[in-house]
């Protein structure tokens, strides 16, 4: 399940989860109704797939230049070929560190999409992009969506420990901080990057082995939350760039999830953005660097109706829709 890192939404999410749990025993599972602008039943859990490491692709590419960030002051220009220190914006025109030659999928501004992390997957939505849970769907589901002409994004939680995942035991107690407002989840200590990197790599290997085209790593804004660790903006930049590199090494595109304040520093490292509730919090303009770079912004609102945000979303070039907080099949696109 995705989550917006704000205390109010966390409280709403917990209430929603408790109500869904109390009603699940009476769900009759109507899976034949199209998702667009229709009601949806309670989510139906599916068995998680155990990660199967795959050989990383040798054909990813670097994805462009980042614009300088706003937080560091007077950074020194690194020597040619030397990656910038964490948190240091790259000088104008200096690209990210090069990766192996090749091409990753590049979603363009305005592309339509479906995001479903809860309930039985509805494959009938006529859109070119699906974003689904990487653990809960096997390679046959990805292949089926590919056969329908869809690109498929692998949702993975990269920012917090989840006690219900099959690899939960691989994450030591020292990596786990405060709860993030969702039952069974605790923030990662992203400073332990050397320990987290191989574990995230195994998850990305799973996505690659199942045939996914891209990764949506959730919770990439730990540093602005109460994690139980003294995390800094530099810690987050270093971690997020590591995450982007893992995806590109495997030939997959990668999304920057929320983390709006670091977009100027990270737009060159990520291939598209996934955003929740920028209209509700009056911050959609912050996503413009992705659009200007020719990279899609996949955007949802949970509490604001389409009549209130679609005008601005279309003007900005966002790929927007209204969704239920539990991210079941229902959707109301702009």
Phi and psi restraints in degrees (value plus and minus 20) as a CYANA .aco file:
   2 UNK   PHI     -98.5   -58.5
   2 UNK   PSI     146.3   186.3
   3 UNK   PHI    -173.9  -133.9
   3 UNK   PSI     125.3   165.3
   4 UNK   PHI    -113.7   -73.7
   4 UNK   PSI     108.2   148.2
   5 UNK   PHI    -101.5   -61.5
   5 UNK   PSI      45.8    85.8
   6 UNK   PHI    -156.5  -116.5
   6 UNK   PSI     116.7   156.7
   7 UNK   PHI     -75.0   -35.0
   7 UNK   PSI     -59.4   -19.4
   8 UNK   PHI     -82.7   -42.7
   8 UNK   PSI     -65.9   -25.9
   9 UNK   PHI     -87.6   -47.6
   9 UNK   PSI     -55.3   -15.3
  10 UNK   PHI     -79.6   -39.6
  10 UNK   PSI     -61.3   -21.3
  11 UNK   PHI     -84.5   -44.5
  11 UNK   PSI     -62.0   -22.0
  12 UNK   PHI     -81.8   -41.8
  12 UNK   PSI     -62.2   -22.2
  13 UNK   PHI     -83.2   -43.2
  13 UNK   PSI     -60.6   -20.6
  14 UNK   PHI     -83.7   -43.7
  14 UNK   PSI     -61.7   -21.7
  15 UNK   PHI     -82.1   -42.1
  15 UNK   PSI     -64.3   -24.3
  16 UNK   PHI     -80.4   -40.4
  16 UNK   PSI     -64.1   -24.1
  17 UNK   PHI     -82.8   -42.8
  17 UNK   PSI     -61.1   -21.1
  18 UNK   PHI     -85.6   -45.6
  18 UNK   PSI     -62.4   -22.4
  19 UNK   PHI     -83.2   -43.2
  19 UNK   PSI     -62.1   -22.1
  20 UNK   PHI     -83.0   -43.0
  20 UNK   PSI     -59.5   -19.5
  21 UNK   PHI     -84.5   -44.5
  21 UNK   PSI     -59.9   -19.9
  22 UNK   PHI     -90.0   -50.0
  22 UNK   PSI     -43.0    -3.0
  23 UNK   PHI    -119.0   -79.0
  23 UNK   PSI     -28.8    11.2
  24 UNK   PHI     -84.6   -44.6
  24 UNK   PSI     -47.1    -7.1
  25 UNK   PHI     -88.2   -48.2
  25 UNK   PSI     -38.7     1.3
  26 UNK   PHI    -124.3   -84.3
  26 UNK   PSI     -13.0    27.0
  27 UNK   PHI     -90.1   -50.1
  27 UNK   PSI     107.3   147.3
  28 UNK   PHI    -120.1   -80.1
  28 UNK   PSI     -17.1    22.9
  29 UNK   PHI      42.3    82.3
  29 UNK   PSI      38.7    78.7
  30 UNK   PHI     -98.9   -58.9
  30 UNK   PSI      79.5   119.5
  31 UNK   PHI    -122.1   -82.1
  31 UNK   PSI     -14.5    25.5
  32 UNK   PHI    -117.7   -77.7
  32 UNK   PSI     -24.2    15.8
  33 UNK   PHI    -106.6   -66.6
  33 UNK   PSI     116.1   156.1
  34 UNK   PHI     -81.6   -41.6
  34 UNK   PSI     127.5   167.5
  35 UNK   PHI     -95.9   -55.9
  35 UNK   PSI     -47.3    -7.3
  36 UNK   PHI     -86.6   -46.6
  36 UNK   PSI     100.6   140.6
  37 UNK   PHI      31.6    71.6
  37 UNK   PSI      18.1    58.1
  38 UNK   PHI    -149.7  -109.7
  38 UNK   PSI     143.8   183.8
  39 UNK   PHI     -92.7   -52.7
  39 UNK   PSI     146.3   186.3
  40 UNK   PHI    -160.7  -120.7
  40 UNK   PSI     125.5   165.5
  41 UNK   PHI     -98.5   -58.5
  41 UNK   PSI    -197.9  -157.9
  42 UNK   PHI     -86.0   -46.0
  42 UNK   PSI     127.0   167.0
  43 UNK   PHI     -80.2   -40.2
  43 UNK   PSI     122.6   162.6
  44 UNK   PHI    -126.7   -86.7
  44 UNK   PSI     102.1   142.1
  45 UNK   PHI     -91.5   -51.5
  45 UNK   PSI     126.4   166.4
  46 UNK   PHI    -140.5  -100.5
  46 UNK   PSI     132.2   172.2
  47 UNK   PHI     -87.7   -47.7
  47 UNK   PSI     111.4   151.4
  48 UNK   PHI     -91.2   -51.2
  48 UNK   PSI     127.6   167.6
  49 UNK   PHI    -112.1   -72.1
  49 UNK   PSI     119.3   159.3
  50 UNK   PHI     -97.9   -57.9
  50 UNK   PSI     113.5   153.5
  51 UNK   PHI     -78.6   -38.6
  51 UNK   PSI     116.6   156.6
  52 UNK   PHI    -140.6  -100.6
  52 UNK   PSI      86.0   126.0
  53 UNK   PHI     -76.7   -36.7
  53 UNK   PSI     122.1   162.1
  54 UNK   PHI    -145.5  -105.5
  54 UNK   PSI     139.8   179.8
  55 UNK   PHI     -89.9   -49.9
  55 UNK   PSI     103.7   143.7
  56 UNK   PHI     -79.9   -39.9
  56 UNK   PSI     124.4   164.4
  57 UNK   PHI     -85.2   -45.2
  57 UNK   PSI     128.0   168.0
  58 UNK   PHI    -125.6   -85.6
  58 UNK   PSI      -0.8    39.2
  59 UNK   PHI    -147.1  -107.1
  59 UNK   PSI       6.6    46.6
  60 UNK   PHI     -95.9   -55.9
  60 UNK   PSI     148.8   188.8
  61 UNK   PHI    -151.9  -111.9
  61 UNK   PSI     138.4   178.4
  62 UNK   PHI     -91.8   -51.8
  62 UNK   PSI     132.7   172.7
  63 UNK   PHI    -136.7   -96.7
  63 UNK   PSI      -3.4    36.6
  64 UNK   PHI     106.0   146.0
  64 UNK   PSI    -196.9  -156.9
  65 UNK   PHI    -119.9   -79.9
  65 UNK   PSI     126.3   166.3
  66 UNK   PHI    -116.3   -76.3
  66 UNK   PSI     130.6   170.6
  67 UNK   PHI    -106.8   -66.8
  67 UNK   PSI     133.8   173.8
  68 UNK   PHI     -82.2   -42.2
  68 UNK   PSI     126.6   166.6
  69 UNK   PHI    -101.1   -61.1
  69 UNK   PSI     151.8   191.8
  70 UNK   PHI    -122.5   -82.5
  70 UNK   PSI     -35.9     4.1
  71 UNK   PHI    -103.7   -63.7
  71 UNK   PSI     -64.9   -24.9
  72 UNK   PHI     -90.0   -50.0
  72 UNK   PSI     132.1   172.1
  73 UNK   PHI    -131.8   -91.8
  73 UNK   PSI     112.9   152.9
  74 UNK   PHI      24.0    64.0
  74 UNK   PSI      36.6    76.6
  75 UNK   PHI     -90.0   -50.0
  75 UNK   PSI     127.1   167.1
  76 UNK   PHI     -98.0   -58.0
  76 UNK   PSI     124.9   164.9
  77 UNK   PHI     -96.7   -56.7
  77 UNK   PSI     103.7   143.7
  78 UNK   PHI     -89.8   -49.8
  78 UNK   PSI     138.8   178.8
  79 UNK   PHI     -85.0   -45.0
  79 UNK   PSI     134.3   174.3
  80 UNK   PHI     -73.1   -33.1
  80 UNK   PSI     113.2   153.2
  81 UNK   PHI      64.3   104.3
  81 UNK   PSI     -23.8    16.2
  82 UNK   PHI    -117.6   -77.6
  82 UNK   PSI     102.3   142.3
  83 UNK   PHI     -83.5   -43.5
  83 UNK   PSI     127.6   167.6
  84 UNK   PHI     -87.7   -47.7
  84 UNK   PSI     132.2   172.2
  85 UNK   PHI     -84.3   -44.3
  85 UNK   PSI     133.3   173.3
  86 UNK   PHI     -73.0   -33.0
  86 UNK   PSI     111.9   151.9
  87 UNK   PHI      67.7   107.7
  87 UNK   PSI     -27.3    12.7
  88 UNK   PHI    -110.2   -70.2
  88 UNK   PSI      98.1   138.1
  89 UNK   PHI     -85.1   -45.1
  89 UNK   PSI     127.0   167.0
  90 UNK   PHI     -98.5   -58.5
  90 UNK   PSI     121.4   161.4
  91 UNK   PHI     -78.6   -38.6
  91 UNK   PSI     131.6   171.6
  92 UNK   PHI     -74.1   -34.1
  92 UNK   PSI     110.1   150.1
  93 UNK   PHI      70.1   110.1
  93 UNK   PSI     -29.8    10.2
  94 UNK   PHI    -110.1   -70.1
  94 UNK   PSI      98.8   138.8
  95 UNK   PHI     -99.7   -59.7
  95 UNK   PSI     145.2   185.2
  96 UNK   PHI     -81.2   -41.2
  96 UNK   PSI     145.5   185.5
  97 UNK   PHI     -76.7   -36.7
  97 UNK   PSI     113.4   153.4
  98 UNK   PHI     -88.1   -48.1
  98 UNK   PSI     126.3   166.3
  99 UNK   PHI    -132.1   -92.1
  99 UNK   PSI    -196.3  -156.3
 100 UNK   PHI     -79.7   -39.7
 100 UNK   PSI     133.5   173.5
 101 UNK   PHI     -88.1   -48.1
 101 UNK   PSI     134.0   174.0
 102 UNK   PHI     121.5   161.5
 102 UNK   PSI    -184.9  -144.9
 103 UNK   PHI    -162.9  -122.9
 103 UNK   PSI     117.7   157.7
 104 UNK   PHI    -127.1   -87.1
 104 UNK   PSI     139.6   179.6
 105 UNK   PHI     -81.7   -41.7
 105 UNK   PSI     117.0   157.0
 106 UNK   PHI    -144.4  -104.4
 106 UNK   PSI      75.9   115.9
 107 UNK   PHI     -86.4   -46.4
 107 UNK   PSI     116.7   156.7
 108 UNK   PHI    -118.7   -78.7
 108 UNK   PSI     135.4   175.4
 109 UNK   PHI     -74.7   -34.7
 109 UNK   PSI     118.9   158.9
 110 UNK   PHI      70.6   110.6
 110 UNK   PSI     -26.8    13.2
 111 UNK   PHI     -81.2   -41.2
 111 UNK   PSI     121.5   161.5
 112 UNK   PHI    -109.7   -69.7
 112 UNK   PSI     135.4   175.4
 113 UNK   PHI    -175.9  -135.9
 113 UNK   PSI     145.2   185.2
 114 UNK   PHI    -146.4  -106.4
 114 UNK   PSI     116.3   156.3
 115 UNK   PHI    -143.2  -103.2
 115 UNK   PSI      91.0   131.0
 116 UNK   PHI    -155.2  -115.2
 116 UNK   PSI      94.0   134.0
 117 UNK   PHI    -134.6   -94.6
 117 UNK   PSI     -28.3    11.7
 118 UNK   PHI    -145.5  -105.5
 118 UNK   PSI     129.4   169.4
 119 UNK   PHI      60.5   100.5
 119 UNK   PSI     154.4   194.4
 120 UNK   PHI     -87.9   -47.9
 120 UNK   PSI     107.8   147.8
 121 UNK   PHI     -82.8   -42.8
 121 UNK   PSI     106.8   146.8
 122 UNK   PHI    -115.0   -75.0
 122 UNK   PSI      89.7   129.7
 123 UNK   PHI    -111.0   -71.0
 123 UNK   PSI     -12.5    27.5
 124 UNK   PHI    -109.9   -69.9
 124 UNK   PSI     -27.0    13.0
 125 UNK   PHI     -87.9   -47.9
 125 UNK   PSI     104.9   144.9
 126 UNK   PHI    -106.4   -66.4
 126 UNK   PSI      56.6    96.6
 127 UNK   PHI    -155.6  -115.6
 127 UNK   PSI     135.9   175.9
 128 UNK   PHI    -102.1   -62.1
 128 UNK   PSI     -28.0    12.0
 129 UNK   PHI    -155.0  -115.0
 129 UNK   PSI     111.0   151.0
 130 UNK   PHI    -138.4   -98.4
 130 UNK   PSI     120.8   160.8
 131 UNK   PHI    -140.8  -100.8
 131 UNK   PSI      94.0   134.0
 132 UNK   PHI    -155.1  -115.1
 132 UNK   PSI     144.6   184.6
 133 UNK   PHI     -88.6   -48.6
 133 UNK   PSI     107.4   147.4
 134 UNK   PHI     -89.6   -49.6
 134 UNK   PSI     -52.3   -12.3
 135 UNK   PHI     -97.7   -57.7
 135 UNK   PSI     -56.3   -16.3
 136 UNK   PHI    -107.6   -67.6
 136 UNK   PSI     -21.6    18.4
 137 UNK   PHI    -149.8  -109.8
 137 UNK   PSI     116.1   156.1
 138 UNK   PHI    -113.6   -73.6
 138 UNK   PSI    -198.6  -158.6
 139 UNK   PHI     -81.4   -41.4
 139 UNK   PSI     -48.6    -8.6
 140 UNK   PHI     -86.1   -46.1
 140 UNK   PSI     -53.7   -13.7
 141 UNK   PHI     -88.5   -48.5
 141 UNK   PSI     -64.1   -24.1
 142 UNK   PHI     -81.7   -41.7
 142 UNK   PSI     -63.2   -23.2
 143 UNK   PHI     -83.0   -43.0
 143 UNK   PSI     -58.7   -18.7
 144 UNK   PHI     -83.9   -43.9
 144 UNK   PSI     -62.6   -22.6
 145 UNK   PHI     -87.2   -47.2
 145 UNK   PSI     -59.3   -19.3
 146 UNK   PHI     -79.9   -39.9
 146 UNK   PSI     -59.9   -19.9
 147 UNK   PHI     -84.0   -44.0
 147 UNK   PSI     -44.0    -4.0
 148 UNK   PHI    -109.7   -69.7
 148 UNK   PSI     -15.0    25.0
 149 UNK   PHI      66.1   106.1
 149 UNK   PSI      -3.2    36.8
 150 UNK   PHI    -113.9   -73.9
 150 UNK   PSI     127.8   167.8
 151 UNK   PHI    -111.1   -71.1
 151 UNK   PSI     128.0   168.0
 152 UNK   PHI    -149.0  -109.0
 152 UNK   PSI     107.2   147.2
 153 UNK   PHI    -121.4   -81.4
 153 UNK   PSI     118.0   158.0
 154 UNK   PHI    -117.4   -77.4
 154 UNK   PSI      88.7   128.7
 155 UNK   PHI     -96.1   -56.1
 155 UNK   PSI     105.9   145.9
 156 UNK   PHI    -157.7  -117.7
 156 UNK   PSI     117.8   157.8
 157 UNK   PHI    -102.8   -62.8
 157 UNK   PSI      92.7   132.7
 158 UNK   PHI    -123.6   -83.6
 158 UNK   PSI     -22.7    17.3
 159 UNK   PHI    -135.9   -95.9
 159 UNK   PSI     -29.5    10.5
 160 UNK   PHI    -168.7  -128.7
 160 UNK   PSI     133.0   173.0
 161 UNK   PHI     -97.3   -57.3
 161 UNK   PSI     119.4   159.4
 162 UNK   PHI    -144.7  -104.7
 162 UNK   PSI     101.7   141.7
 163 UNK   PHI     -92.6   -52.6
 163 UNK   PSI     -29.6    10.4
 164 UNK   PHI    -118.2   -78.2
 164 UNK   PSI     -19.6    20.4
 165 UNK   PHI    -105.0   -65.0
 165 UNK   PSI     129.7   169.7
 166 UNK   PHI     -85.9   -45.9
 166 UNK   PSI     -38.6     1.4
 167 UNK   PHI    -122.4   -82.4
 167 UNK   PSI      -3.3    36.7
 168 UNK   PHI     -76.9   -36.9
 168 UNK   PSI     -56.7   -16.7
 169 UNK   PHI     -88.2   -48.2
 169 UNK   PSI     -35.4     4.6
 170 UNK   PHI     -95.5   -55.5
 170 UNK   PSI     -35.2     4.8
 171 UNK   PHI    -119.2   -79.2
 171 UNK   PSI      93.9   133.9
 172 UNK   PHI     -86.4   -46.4
 172 UNK   PSI     140.4   180.4
 173 UNK   PHI     -79.8   -39.8
 173 UNK   PSI     -52.5   -12.5
 174 UNK   PHI     -86.7   -46.7
 174 UNK   PSI     -40.1    -0.1
 175 UNK   PHI    -103.3   -63.3
 175 UNK   PSI     -33.7     6.3
 176 UNK   PHI    -120.8   -80.8
 176 UNK   PSI     107.0   147.0
 177 UNK   PHI    -127.5   -87.5
 177 UNK   PSI    -155.6  -115.6
 178 UNK   PHI     -94.8   -54.8
 178 UNK   PSI     138.2   178.2
 179 UNK   PHI     -85.2   -45.2
 179 UNK   PSI     129.6   169.6
 180 UNK   PHI    -122.5   -82.5
 180 UNK   PSI      -8.1    31.9
 181 UNK   PHI      78.7   118.7
 181 UNK   PSI     -27.5    12.5
 182 UNK   PHI    -133.0   -93.0
 182 UNK   PSI     115.1   155.1
 183 UNK   PHI     -77.8   -37.8
 183 UNK   PSI     111.4   151.4
 184 UNK   PHI      59.4    99.4
 184 UNK   PSI      -5.7    34.3
 185 UNK   PHI    -144.8  -104.8
 185 UNK   PSI     123.5   163.5
 186 UNK   PHI    -159.0  -119.0
 186 UNK   PSI     121.5   161.5
 187 UNK   PHI     -80.9   -40.9
 187 UNK   PSI     123.7   163.7
 188 UNK   PHI     -99.7   -59.7
 188 UNK   PSI     130.1   170.1
 189 UNK   PHI    -105.3   -65.3
 189 UNK   PSI      72.4   112.4
 190 UNK   PHI     -89.6   -49.6
 190 UNK   PSI     -26.9    13.1
 191 UNK   PHI     -89.6   -49.6
 191 UNK   PSI     -43.0    -3.0
 192 UNK   PHI    -103.6   -63.6
 192 UNK   PSI      34.5    74.5
 193 UNK   PHI     -86.1   -46.1
 193 UNK   PSI     -53.5   -13.5
 194 UNK   PHI     -87.0   -47.0
 194 UNK   PSI     -48.6    -8.6
 195 UNK   PHI    -104.9   -64.9
 195 UNK   PSI     -56.3   -16.3
 196 UNK   PHI     -97.1   -57.1
 196 UNK   PSI     -51.2   -11.2
 197 UNK   PHI     -77.2   -37.2
 197 UNK   PSI     -70.3   -30.3
 198 UNK   PHI     -85.3   -45.3
 198 UNK   PSI     -50.1   -10.1
 199 UNK   PHI     -91.0   -51.0
 199 UNK   PSI     -60.9   -20.9
 200 UNK   PHI     -87.0   -47.0
 200 UNK   PSI     -56.6   -16.6
 201 UNK   PHI     -80.6   -40.6
 201 UNK   PSI     -60.1   -20.1
 202 UNK   PHI     -83.9   -43.9
 202 UNK   PSI     -59.1   -19.1
 203 UNK   PHI     -86.0   -46.0
 203 UNK   PSI     -61.0   -21.0
 204 UNK   PHI     -88.6   -48.6
 204 UNK   PSI     -53.2   -13.2
 205 UNK   PHI     -79.9   -39.9
 205 UNK   PSI     -60.2   -20.2
 206 UNK   PHI     -79.5   -39.5
 206 UNK   PSI     -66.7   -26.7
 207 UNK   PHI     -79.4   -39.4
 207 UNK   PSI     -64.8   -24.8
 208 UNK   PHI     -83.4   -43.4
 208 UNK   PSI     -64.2   -24.2
 209 UNK   PHI     -83.0   -43.0
 209 UNK   PSI     -51.9   -11.9
 210 UNK   PHI    -101.9   -61.9
 210 UNK   PSI     -27.7    12.3
 211 UNK   PHI      75.6   115.6
 211 UNK   PSI      -8.3    31.7
 212 UNK   PHI     -84.0   -44.0
 212 UNK   PSI     130.7   170.7
 213 UNK   PHI    -111.5   -71.5
 213 UNK   PSI     -42.2    -2.2
 214 UNK   PHI    -176.9  -136.9
 214 UNK   PSI     149.3   189.3
 215 UNK   PHI    -145.7  -105.7
 215 UNK   PSI     117.2   157.2
 216 UNK   PHI    -129.9   -89.9
 216 UNK   PSI      74.8   114.8
 217 UNK   PHI    -103.1   -63.1
 217 UNK   PSI      99.1   139.1
 218 UNK   PHI    -104.4   -64.4
 218 UNK   PSI     141.0   181.0
 219 UNK   PHI      39.1    79.1
 219 UNK   PSI      38.4    78.4
 220 UNK   PHI    -119.3   -79.3
 220 UNK   PSI       5.9    45.9
 221 UNK   PHI    -153.9  -113.9
 221 UNK   PSI      20.5    60.5
 222 UNK   PHI     -79.3   -39.3
 222 UNK   PSI     -53.8   -13.8
 223 UNK   PHI     -84.1   -44.1
 223 UNK   PSI     -38.5     1.5
 224 UNK   PHI    -118.5   -78.5
 224 UNK   PSI     -11.9    28.1
 225 UNK   PHI    -136.7   -96.7
 225 UNK   PSI     147.4   187.4
 226 UNK   PHI    -108.0   -68.0
 226 UNK   PSI      69.0   109.0
 227 UNK   PHI    -114.5   -74.5
 227 UNK   PSI     -35.2     4.8
 228 UNK   PHI      72.8   112.8
 228 UNK   PSI     -21.1    18.9
 229 UNK   PHI    -146.4  -106.4
 229 UNK   PSI     129.3   169.3
 230 UNK   PHI    -102.9   -62.9
 230 UNK   PSI      47.5    87.5
 231 UNK   PHI     -99.3   -59.3
 231 UNK   PSI     127.3   167.3
 232 UNK   PHI    -137.1   -97.1
 232 UNK   PSI     148.6   188.6
 233 UNK   PHI     -80.0   -40.0
 233 UNK   PSI     -57.6   -17.6
 234 UNK   PHI     -84.5   -44.5
 234 UNK   PSI     -59.6   -19.6
 235 UNK   PHI     -77.9   -37.9
 235 UNK   PSI     -63.0   -23.0
 236 UNK   PHI     -88.0   -48.0
 236 UNK   PSI     -62.7   -22.7
 237 UNK   PHI     -81.0   -41.0
 237 UNK   PSI     -63.7   -23.7
 238 UNK   PHI     -82.3   -42.3
 238 UNK   PSI     -65.1   -25.1
 239 UNK   PHI     -85.9   -45.9
 239 UNK   PSI     -65.3   -25.3
 240 UNK   PHI     -83.7   -43.7
 240 UNK   PSI     -58.7   -18.7
 241 UNK   PHI     -87.9   -47.9
 241 UNK   PSI     -53.3   -13.3
 242 UNK   PHI     -82.8   -42.8
 242 UNK   PSI     -64.6   -24.6
 243 UNK   PHI     -80.7   -40.7
 243 UNK   PSI     -65.0   -25.0
 244 UNK   PHI     -81.7   -41.7
 244 UNK   PSI     -60.5   -20.5
 245 UNK   PHI     -83.3   -43.3
 245 UNK   PSI     -59.2   -19.2
 246 UNK   PHI     -80.4   -40.4
 246 UNK   PSI     -61.9   -21.9
 247 UNK   PHI     -86.0   -46.0
 247 UNK   PSI     -67.2   -27.2
 248 UNK   PHI     -84.9   -44.9
 248 UNK   PSI     -55.1   -15.1
 249 UNK   PHI     -81.8   -41.8
 249 UNK   PSI     -43.7    -3.7
 250 UNK   PHI    -122.4   -82.4
 250 UNK   PSI      -9.8    30.2
 251 UNK   PHI      55.5    95.5
 251 UNK   PSI       0.4    40.4
 252 UNK   PHI    -132.1   -92.1
 252 UNK   PSI     127.1   167.1
 253 UNK   PHI     -93.3   -53.3
 253 UNK   PSI     143.6   183.6
 254 UNK   PHI    -164.3  -124.3
 254 UNK   PSI     121.9   161.9
 255 UNK   PHI    -121.1   -81.1
 255 UNK   PSI     123.7   163.7
 256 UNK   PHI    -108.6   -68.6
 256 UNK   PSI      98.0   138.0
 257 UNK   PHI    -113.8   -73.8
 257 UNK   PSI      96.5   136.5
 258 UNK   PHI      33.5    73.5
 258 UNK   PSI    -143.7  -103.7
 259 UNK   PHI      28.6    68.6
 259 UNK   PSI      29.7    69.7
 260 UNK   PHI     -82.0   -42.0
 260 UNK   PSI     -57.7   -17.7
 261 UNK   PHI     -87.5   -47.5
 261 UNK   PSI     -39.2     0.8
 262 UNK   PHI    -122.1   -82.1
 262 UNK   PSI     -13.6    26.4
 263 UNK   PHI     -76.1   -36.1
 263 UNK   PSI     -65.0   -25.0
 264 UNK   PHI     -77.2   -37.2
 264 UNK   PSI     -53.7   -13.7
 265 UNK   PHI    -103.5   -63.5
 265 UNK   PSI     -41.3    -1.3
 266 UNK   PHI    -134.5   -94.5
 266 UNK   PSI     -26.4    13.6
 267 UNK   PHI     -79.2   -39.2
 267 UNK   PSI     -49.9    -9.9
 268 UNK   PHI     -96.7   -56.7
 268 UNK   PSI     -36.2     3.8
 269 UNK   PHI    -113.4   -73.4
 269 UNK   PSI     -39.5     0.5
 270 UNK   PHI    -137.2   -97.2
 270 UNK   PSI     133.4   173.4
 271 UNK   PHI    -113.4   -73.4
 271 UNK   PSI     -40.7    -0.7
 272 UNK   PHI    -184.4  -144.4
 272 UNK   PSI     155.4   195.4
 273 UNK   PHI    -144.2  -104.2
 273 UNK   PSI     129.3   169.3
 274 UNK   PHI    -141.0  -101.0
 274 UNK   PSI     106.2   146.2
 275 UNK   PHI    -151.6  -111.6
 275 UNK   PSI     121.1   161.1
 276 UNK   PHI    -132.7   -92.7
 276 UNK   PSI     109.2   149.2
 277 UNK   PHI      47.5    87.5
 277 UNK   PSI       8.2    48.2
 278 UNK   PHI     -84.2   -44.2
 278 UNK   PSI     -49.5    -9.5
 279 UNK   PHI     -91.4   -51.4
 279 UNK   PSI     -62.0   -22.0
 280 UNK   PHI     -79.3   -39.3
 280 UNK   PSI     -55.7   -15.7
 281 UNK   PHI    -125.1   -85.1
 281 UNK   PSI      -5.8    34.2
 282 UNK   PHI      33.2    73.2
 282 UNK   PSI      31.6    71.6
 283 UNK   PHI    -156.9  -116.9
 283 UNK   PSI      -1.9    38.1
 284 UNK   PHI     -83.9   -43.9
 284 UNK   PSI     -49.1    -9.1
 285 UNK   PHI     -79.2   -39.2
 285 UNK   PSI     -46.8    -6.8
 286 UNK   PHI     -86.1   -46.1
 286 UNK   PSI     -35.6     4.4
 287 UNK   PHI    -107.9   -67.9
 287 UNK   PSI     -24.7    15.3
 288 UNK   PHI     -76.5   -36.5
 288 UNK   PSI     -54.2   -14.2
 289 UNK   PHI     -76.2   -36.2
 289 UNK   PSI     -53.8   -13.8
 290 UNK   PHI     -87.4   -47.4
 290 UNK   PSI     -65.6   -25.6
 291 UNK   PHI     -82.2   -42.2
 291 UNK   PSI     -63.8   -23.8
 292 UNK   PHI     -83.1   -43.1
 292 UNK   PSI     -47.4    -7.4
 293 UNK   PHI    -106.2   -66.2
 293 UNK   PSI     -16.0    24.0
 294 UNK   PHI      56.5    96.5
 294 UNK   PSI       5.6    45.6
 295 UNK   PHI    -136.2   -96.2
 295 UNK   PSI     115.9   155.9
 296 UNK   PHI     -86.0   -46.0
 296 UNK   PSI     129.5   169.5
 297 UNK   PHI    -138.5   -98.5
 297 UNK   PSI      89.1   129.1
 298 UNK   PHI    -110.7   -70.7
 298 UNK   PSI      96.2   136.2
 299 UNK   PHI    -149.2  -109.2
 299 UNK   PSI     119.2   159.2
 300 UNK   PHI    -152.3  -112.3
 300 UNK   PSI     132.9   172.9
 301 UNK   PHI    -142.8  -102.8
 301 UNK   PSI     126.1   166.1
 302 UNK   PHI    -127.3   -87.3
 302 UNK   PSI     -53.9   -13.9
 303 UNK   PHI    -134.6   -94.6
 303 UNK   PSI     -33.8     6.2
 304 UNK   PHI    -120.3   -80.3
 304 UNK   PSI     106.3   146.3
 305 UNK   PHI     -90.1   -50.1
 305 UNK   PSI     137.6   177.6
 306 UNK   PHI     -78.8   -38.8
 306 UNK   PSI     -50.8   -10.8
 307 UNK   PHI     -83.3   -43.3
 307 UNK   PSI     -39.0     1.0
 308 UNK   PHI    -117.1   -77.1
 308 UNK   PSI     -38.5     1.5
 309 UNK   PHI    -147.9  -107.9
 309 UNK   PSI     -35.8     4.2
 310 UNK   PHI     -86.2   -46.2
 310 UNK   PSI     -53.2   -13.2
 311 UNK   PHI     -79.4   -39.4
 311 UNK   PSI     -70.0   -30.0
 312 UNK   PHI     -86.9   -46.9
 312 UNK   PSI     -60.8   -20.8
 313 UNK   PHI     -79.9   -39.9
 313 UNK   PSI     -64.3   -24.3
 314 UNK   PHI     -85.9   -45.9
 314 UNK   PSI     -59.8   -19.8
 315 UNK   PHI     -83.1   -43.1
 315 UNK   PSI     -54.5   -14.5
 316 UNK   PHI    -102.7   -62.7
 316 UNK   PSI     -34.7     5.3
 317 UNK   PHI      68.4   108.4
 317 UNK   PSI      -1.6    38.4
 318 UNK   PHI     -98.9   -58.9
 318 UNK   PSI     133.6   173.6
 319 UNK   PHI    -118.8   -78.8
 319 UNK   PSI      72.6   112.6
 320 UNK   PHI    -135.1   -95.1
 320 UNK   PSI     130.7   170.7
 321 UNK   PHI    -180.0  -140.0
 321 UNK   PSI     141.2   181.2
 322 UNK   PHI    -115.0   -75.0
 322 UNK   PSI     118.8   158.8
 323 UNK   PHI    -156.4  -116.4
 323 UNK   PSI     138.3   178.3
 324 UNK   PHI     -90.9   -50.9
 324 UNK   PSI     129.9   169.9
 325 UNK   PHI     -79.5   -39.5
 325 UNK   PSI     -53.3   -13.3
 326 UNK   PHI     -96.3   -56.3
 326 UNK   PSI     -22.0    18.0
 327 UNK   PHI      32.4    72.4
 327 UNK   PSI      31.7    71.7
 328 UNK   PHI    -101.5   -61.5
 328 UNK   PSI    -183.4  -143.4
 329 UNK   PHI     -92.5   -52.5
 329 UNK   PSI     -44.4    -4.4
 330 UNK   PHI     -81.0   -41.0
 330 UNK   PSI     121.8   161.8
 331 UNK   PHI    -173.3  -133.3
 331 UNK   PSI     130.1   170.1
 332 UNK   PHI    -152.2  -112.2
 332 UNK   PSI      74.5   114.5
 333 UNK   PHI     -96.7   -56.7
 333 UNK   PSI     139.8   179.8
